[in-house]
Amino acid sequence: MQAAFYERTGAARDVLQLAELPDPEPGPGEVRVRLRWSGVNPSDVKSRAGLRSSELPFPRIVPHSDGMGVIDAAGAGVAPSRVGQRVWVWNAAWGRPFGTAAQFVVLPQAQAVALPANVSDEAGACLGIPALTALHAVLTRGGVQGQRVLVAGGAGAVGHYAVQFARLLGARQVLATVSSPHKAEIARAAGADTAFDYRSDDVVARLRETTEGQGVDRIIEVDIAANAALDLQLIRRGGDCVVYGSGAGEFKLPFFPLIVNNVGLQFFIVYNLNDTEREQAVQVLTRLLEQGLLQHAIAARLPLAQIAQAHELVEQARAVGNVVLAIP
C-alpha cells in the first residue's frame, strides 16, 4: 500500500516520507478499511513536530487519527456483513503506529463507525476529533438545554461544530468569539446568535449587553492559556468552562474569582473519552448526520502526496476549517 510516514520528529518537509508499505491484515475483532480520506488535525501536527516529545513511541509512524473509507476485510469474530460498509474511524493513530495517511488501516471494529449514506466521504474524515470534541463539550455536565453558551473560536474546526451542536441541542443563546469579520459570518451561518471579533470588539462589554448582564452558563474553550482572564469576566456564577485546548503548556488561574463564583472547570481530550461518553456522542452524532442537520467546513482538500503542505496549513493556522487528504 502507499503510505505517508515519519521516523523522526521535525519539520513536515524534512521528516514526512511517501513509500510503499506492506498491506495490513485484520486480526480477530478487527476490520481493514480501504481509506478514501484522511483528516489532518493539530494533534497530528504537534506529534510529528515533536512538540510533546522528540522521542517516537514507535520506530515508524503513519500519522492521522481521523479518516473515512470502506471496510474491505474483516477478522474473526466480525460480522461478514460489515465488509463493504462506508465508515469513519477514530483514534487510528492514538497509541498506535498506523494511522490513516495510507491506503489501508486495520483497527478494532468499534473504531470504524457506519457513515450515513447522505454524508459526503470528505466529511467522514472530520468526525473523530473535530466533531466528537465539539459534541462532548456540549453534552458533558448535563448538556446545554436552556443555557447561554459561548464558543471560543467559533469558526475553527471544532468551534464550527460546537456552535451547531449547541444550537441543535437546546441552548437558549449561542455566542462565539472570532478573529475576523469573515469568520464572524461563518459562525453566524453555523447558528451563532452573535459573533464577537476579539481583535476589534470590547468582548466583555458586548457580551454583557447581549446577555442582559448575566454572562454565559458555559464556555467551550479552545485556548485556556490565552483566554482564562477573559473567561472569568464572561462566565456567570455557577457556570462551567469546558476546556479542550491550550496554546501553552502552563498557565495561571486566580483562585478567588473561581471559588466565589462557583466556577466549574472541566478539561478533557477526546482520545480518552470513556466508553459511555463516546457511545453517547456517537449516537447523537449519527442521529444529527442522518437528519442532514450539520454543516461541514472543509477548508482544503489535498492529495496524500501533498501531506507536508497539509501539515503546514494546519500548523500555521491558515485553514479556516478542516484539512483532508485524498487517498489514491
C-alpha positions as CSV (number, residue, x, y, z in Angstrom):
1,M,0.0,0.0,0.0
2,Q,1.0,3.6,-0.5
3,A,1.5,5.4,2.9
4,A,3.0,8.5,4.4
5,F,5.1,8.1,7.5
6,Y,7.9,9.6,9.6
7,E,10.7,8.0,11.5
8,R,11.9,11.1,13.4
9,T,10.2,14.3,14.6
10,G,10.8,17.6,12.8
11,A,9.5,20.0,10.1
12,A,6.9,18.4,7.8
13,R,9.0,18.8,4.7
14,D,12.0,17.3,6.4
15,V,10.5,14.2,8.0
16,L,7.4,13.1,6.1
17,Q,8.0,10.4,3.5
18,L,5.8,8.6,1.0
19,A,6.5,5.0,0.1
20,E,5.1,1.5,-0.4
21,L,4.5,-0.5,2.8
22,P,3.0,-4.0,3.2
23,D,-0.8,-4.2,3.2
24,P,-2.0,-4.9,6.7
25,E,-4.3,-7.8,7.5
26,P,-7.1,-7.7,10.2
27,G,-6.8,-9.9,13.2
28,P,-9.6,-11.2,15.5
29,G,-12.1,-8.5,16.2
30,E,-10.5,-6.1,13.7
31,V,-11.5,-4.6,10.3
32,R,-9.4,-3.4,7.5
33,V,-10.6,-0.1,6.0
34,R,-9.7,0.9,2.4
35,L,-9.3,4.6,3.1
36,R,-10.6,7.4,0.8
37,W,-9.9,10.4,3.0
38,S,-7.5,11.2,5.9
39,G,-8.2,14.1,8.3
40,V,-5.3,16.3,9.5
41,N,-5.7,17.7,13.0
42,P,-3.5,19.9,15.2
43,S,-2.6,17.0,17.4
44,D,-1.2,15.1,14.4
45,V,0.9,18.1,13.5
46,K,2.2,18.6,17.1
47,S,3.2,14.9,17.4
48,R,5.1,15.0,14.1
49,A,6.8,18.2,15.0
50,G,7.9,16.8,18.4
51,L,6.2,19.4,20.5
52,R,5.1,16.8,23.1
53,S,8.2,14.6,22.8
54,S,11.1,14.3,20.4
55,E,11.3,10.6,21.0
56,L,8.9,8.5,19.0
57,P,6.8,5.8,20.7
58,F,7.3,3.6,17.6
59,P,10.2,3.3,15.1
60,R,7.9,4.4,12.2
61,I,4.6,6.3,12.5
62,V,1.9,6.6,9.8
63,P,0.1,9.7,11.1
64,H,-3.5,10.9,11.5
65,S,-6.3,9.5,13.7
66,D,-9.3,10.5,11.6
67,G,-10.3,9.0,8.3
68,M,-13.1,7.7,6.1
69,G,-13.2,4.7,3.8
70,V,-14.9,1.3,3.2
71,I,-14.3,-1.9,5.1
72,D,-12.8,-4.4,2.7
73,A,-11.8,-7.2,5.0
74,A,-12.9,-8.5,8.4
75,G,-11.1,-10.6,11.0
76,A,-12.5,-13.5,13.0
77,G,-15.5,-12.5,15.2
78,V,-16.6,-9.7,13.0
79,A,-19.9,-10.0,11.1
80,P,-19.1,-10.6,7.4
81,S,-21.9,-8.1,6.6
82,R,-19.6,-5.3,7.6
83,V,-17.5,-5.8,4.5
84,G,-18.5,-3.1,2.0
85,Q,-19.7,-0.7,4.8
86,R,-18.8,3.0,4.5
87,V,-17.2,4.1,7.8
88,W,-15.5,6.9,9.6
89,V,-12.7,6.0,12.0
90,W,-11.5,7.4,15.3
91,N,-8.2,7.1,17.3
92,A,-6.4,5.3,14.5
93,A,-3.0,6.8,15.4
94,W,-3.6,7.2,19.2
95,G,-1.2,4.9,20.9
96,R,-0.7,3.0,17.6
97,P,1.9,3.3,14.9
98,F,-0.6,3.0,11.9
99,G,-2.9,5.9,11.3
100,T,-5.0,7.0,8.2
101,A,-2.3,8.6,6.0
102,A,-2.3,5.4,4.0
103,Q,-4.4,3.3,1.6
104,F,-5.4,0.8,4.3
105,V,-5.7,0.9,8.1
106,V,-6.5,-2.0,10.4
107,L,-8.2,-1.3,13.8
108,P,-10.7,-2.8,16.3
109,Q,-14.1,-2.9,14.7
110,A,-15.6,-0.5,17.3
111,Q,-13.3,2.2,15.9
112,A,-15.0,2.0,12.5
113,V,-18.4,3.6,12.7
114,A,-21.0,3.4,9.9
115,L,-21.3,6.6,8.0
116,P,-24.8,7.6,6.9
117,A,-25.4,7.5,3.2
118,N,-26.3,11.2,3.0
119,V,-22.9,12.3,4.4
120,S,-20.1,13.0,2.0
121,D,-16.9,11.0,2.0
122,E,-14.8,14.0,3.0
123,A,-17.0,14.9,5.9
124,G,-16.4,11.4,7.3
125,A,-12.7,12.3,7.8
126,C,-13.7,15.3,10.1
127,L,-15.7,13.4,12.7
128,G,-13.3,11.6,15.0
129,I,-11.6,14.6,16.6
130,P,-13.3,17.9,15.5
131,A,-16.9,16.7,15.7
132,L,-16.6,14.5,18.7
133,T,-14.6,17.0,20.6
134,A,-17.3,19.7,20.0
135,L,-20.1,17.3,20.8
136,H,-18.7,16.1,24.1
137,A,-18.0,19.7,25.1
138,V,-21.7,20.4,24.6
139,L,-23.1,17.1,26.1
140,T,-20.9,17.0,29.2
141,R,-22.0,18.2,32.7
142,G,-25.7,17.8,31.8
143,G,-25.8,19.4,28.4
144,V,-26.7,22.9,27.3
145,Q,-30.5,22.8,27.3
146,G,-31.7,26.4,28.2
147,Q,-28.1,27.7,28.6
148,R,-26.3,30.6,27.2
149,V,-23.2,29.2,25.5
150,L,-20.0,30.9,24.3
151,V,-17.8,29.1,21.9
152,A,-14.3,30.4,21.7
153,G,-13.0,30.2,18.1
154,G,-16.5,29.7,16.6
155,A,-15.2,29.4,13.1
156,G,-12.5,26.8,13.8
157,A,-12.6,23.1,13.0
158,V,-14.0,22.3,16.5
159,G,-15.7,25.6,17.2
160,H,-17.8,25.4,14.0
161,Y,-19.3,22.1,15.0
162,A,-19.7,23.3,18.7
163,V,-21.8,26.2,17.6
164,Q,-24.1,23.9,15.6
165,F,-24.4,21.3,18.4
166,A,-25.2,24.0,21.0
167,R,-27.9,25.3,18.7
168,L,-29.3,21.9,17.8
169,L,-29.2,20.5,21.4
170,G,-31.2,23.2,23.0
171,A,-29.0,26.2,24.0
172,R,-31.0,29.3,24.8
173,Q,-28.4,31.6,23.2
174,V,-25.2,30.7,21.2
175,L,-22.4,33.2,21.1
176,A,-18.9,32.9,19.6
177,T,-15.6,34.7,19.5
178,V,-13.7,35.0,16.2
179,S,-10.7,36.9,14.8
180,S,-12.2,38.5,11.6
181,P,-15.4,39.6,10.0
182,H,-15.2,36.7,7.6
183,K,-15.0,34.2,10.5
184,A,-17.9,36.0,12.2
185,E,-20.0,35.3,9.1
186,I,-19.0,31.6,9.3
187,A,-20.0,31.4,12.9
188,R,-23.3,33.1,12.4
189,A,-24.1,30.8,9.4
190,A,-23.5,27.8,11.7
191,G,-26.1,29.1,14.2
192,A,-24.4,31.7,16.4
193,D,-26.8,34.5,17.5
194,T,-23.8,36.8,17.8
195,A,-20.1,36.6,17.0
196,F,-17.6,38.9,18.7
197,D,-14.4,39.9,16.9
198,Y,-11.9,39.8,19.8
199,R,-9.4,41.9,17.7
200,S,-11.8,44.9,17.3
201,D,-14.7,44.5,19.8
202,D,-14.9,45.1,23.5
203,V,-15.9,41.5,24.1
204,V,-16.8,41.9,27.8
205,A,-19.0,44.9,27.2
206,R,-20.7,43.5,24.2
207,L,-21.3,40.1,25.7
208,R,-22.7,41.5,28.9
209,E,-25.1,43.7,26.9
210,T,-26.1,40.7,24.7
211,T,-26.8,38.5,27.8
212,E,-28.5,41.3,29.7
213,G,-25.7,41.5,32.2
214,Q,-26.0,37.8,33.1
215,G,-22.9,36.3,31.5
216,V,-22.8,32.8,30.0
217,D,-23.6,29.5,31.5
218,R,-20.9,27.6,29.6
219,I,-17.7,28.5,27.7
220,I,-16.3,26.0,25.3
221,E,-12.7,26.9,25.3
222,V,-10.1,26.3,22.6
223,D,-7.2,28.1,24.3
224,I,-7.4,28.4,28.1
225,A,-3.9,29.9,28.4
226,A,-4.8,32.8,26.2
227,N,-8.4,33.3,27.3
228,A,-8.5,32.4,31.0
229,A,-8.6,36.1,32.3
230,L,-11.3,37.0,29.7
231,D,-13.4,33.9,30.5
232,L,-13.6,34.8,34.2
233,Q,-15.2,38.1,33.1
234,L,-17.7,36.4,30.9
235,I,-19.0,33.4,32.9
236,R,-21.9,33.7,35.3
237,R,-21.8,32.5,38.9
238,G,-22.1,28.7,38.8
239,G,-21.2,28.5,35.2
240,D,-18.9,25.9,33.5
241,C,-15.7,26.4,31.5
242,V,-15.2,23.3,29.4
243,V,-11.6,23.2,28.0
244,Y,-10.3,21.1,25.2
245,G,-7.2,23.1,24.2
246,S,-4.4,25.4,25.2
247,G,-1.8,27.3,23.3
248,A,0.7,26.9,26.1
249,G,1.8,24.1,28.4
250,E,1.3,26.1,31.5
251,F,-1.0,28.9,32.6
252,K,-2.3,30.6,35.7
253,L,-5.8,31.0,37.1
254,P,-6.7,33.2,40.1
255,F,-8.2,31.3,42.9
256,F,-10.5,33.9,44.5
257,P,-12.7,34.7,41.4
258,L,-13.1,31.0,40.7
259,I,-14.2,30.0,44.2
260,V,-16.5,32.9,45.0
261,N,-18.3,32.4,41.6
262,N,-18.5,28.6,42.0
263,V,-17.0,28.2,38.5
264,G,-16.8,24.6,37.2
265,L,-13.7,23.7,35.2
266,Q,-13.5,20.6,33.1
267,F,-10.6,19.6,31.0
268,F,-10.8,16.7,28.5
269,I,-9.1,15.2,25.5
270,V,-11.3,13.4,23.0
271,Y,-8.9,10.5,22.7
272,N,-9.6,9.5,26.3
273,L,-13.3,9.6,26.4
274,N,-14.6,6.6,28.3
275,D,-16.9,4.0,26.6
276,T,-20.1,5.6,27.9
277,E,-19.1,9.1,26.9
278,R,-18.0,8.1,23.4
279,E,-21.1,5.9,22.8
280,Q,-23.4,8.8,23.8
281,A,-21.5,11.2,21.5
282,V,-21.5,8.7,18.6
283,Q,-25.3,8.1,18.9
284,V,-26.1,11.8,19.0
285,L,-23.8,12.5,16.1
286,T,-25.2,9.7,14.0
287,R,-28.7,10.9,14.5
288,L,-27.8,14.5,13.5
289,L,-25.9,13.3,10.5
290,E,-28.8,11.1,9.3
291,Q,-31.2,14.1,9.7
292,G,-28.8,16.2,7.5
293,L,-28.6,18.9,10.1
294,L,-24.8,19.5,10.1
295,Q,-22.6,21.8,8.0
296,H,-19.0,20.5,7.4
297,A,-16.4,23.2,7.0
298,I,-13.7,21.7,4.8
299,A,-11.1,24.3,4.1
300,A,-8.7,22.3,1.9
301,R,-8.6,19.0,0.0
302,L,-5.2,17.9,-1.0
303,P,-3.7,14.6,-2.3
304,L,-1.8,12.3,0.0
305,A,1.4,13.3,-1.8
306,Q,1.0,16.8,-0.5
307,I,0.8,15.8,3.1
308,A,3.6,18.2,4.1
309,Q,1.7,21.1,2.7
310,A,-1.4,19.9,4.6
311,H,0.5,19.8,7.8
312,E,1.8,23.3,7.2
313,L,-1.7,24.6,6.6
314,V,-2.8,23.3,10.0
315,E,0.4,24.2,11.8
316,Q,0.3,27.8,10.6
317,A,-3.5,28.1,11.2
318,R,-4.0,29.2,7.6
319,A,-7.0,26.9,7.1
320,V,-10.4,28.1,8.3
321,G,-12.0,24.7,8.9
322,N,-10.8,21.1,8.3
323,V,-7.9,19.9,6.1
324,V,-8.4,16.5,4.5
325,L,-6.2,14.4,2.2
326,A,-7.5,12.3,-0.7
327,I,-6.1,8.8,-0.6
328,P,-5.2,7.4,-4.0
